[in-house]
Amino acid sequence: MSSERITRDHVESRLKLVQDELQGKVNDKKAAITTGISIGAALIILISYALGRRSGRKRRSSGRS
């Protein structure tokens, strides 16, 4: 065991270092998650639009035969 005393400054500096590392990782992931959600939302909108047009065409064409 070390004879060096652990001071409040040591603990604070270590916690600050860990917090800064985690914050950097979170910021990197946040950008990727935001991009993924945006792409997913755009795909859902496009698929809904395409399916809506398809069902609209079916409804229009079946009534006039």
Contacts in CASP RR format, 6 or more apart in sequence:
PFRMAT RR
TARGET T0000
AUTHOR 0000-0000-0000
METHOD contacts of the structure
MODEL  1
MSSERITRDHVESRLKLVQDELQGKVNDKKAAITTGISIGAALIILISYA
LGRRSGRKRRSSGRS
END
